[in-house]
Amino acid sequence: MQAAQSKPAIAKAWGVIKVLSGDERARALADAREKARMDMDSWLDDARYEGKQEGWREGRQEGRQEEKQEVAKNLLQMNIPLENIVKATGLSLDEVERFAAEFTHRH
């Protein structure tokens, strides 16, 4: 109890504990508040997790797209016909033509 007397915040908390432990209704309210706080924390954690999952999915999709473009670039350098690049990469003919135009302008 001496530590409680040395720090005002601890003393205040100790006083609240004494009151709550003696009052059934106050204890029930405190329990309900604590449950609501824990539920809110859980909901926030779930929302953060879902956001991360969505970010990972988007990142993987972008990575796959970049990989397809890298393969297309390599095939363009080998003078492979555009139709074959479409088959090899899964990119549409429009995408390959656009990429080819950009790539040839850069080189």
JOJOQUI-V160143 format. One line per field, one symbol per residue. phi: phi as a letter, one per 20 degrees, with the letter a starting at -180 (. if undefined). burial: 1 if it has 16 or more other ideal C-beta (glycine too) atoms within 10 Angstrom, else 0. A space follows every 50 residues. Layout:
phi=???
burial=???
This chain:
phi=.ffffecgfffffffffffffecgffffffffffffffffffffffffff ffgffffffffffffffffffgfffffelfggfffgffdnfffgffffff ffffffd
burial=00000000000000000001000000000100000000000000000000 00000000000000000110011011000001001100101000110011 0000000
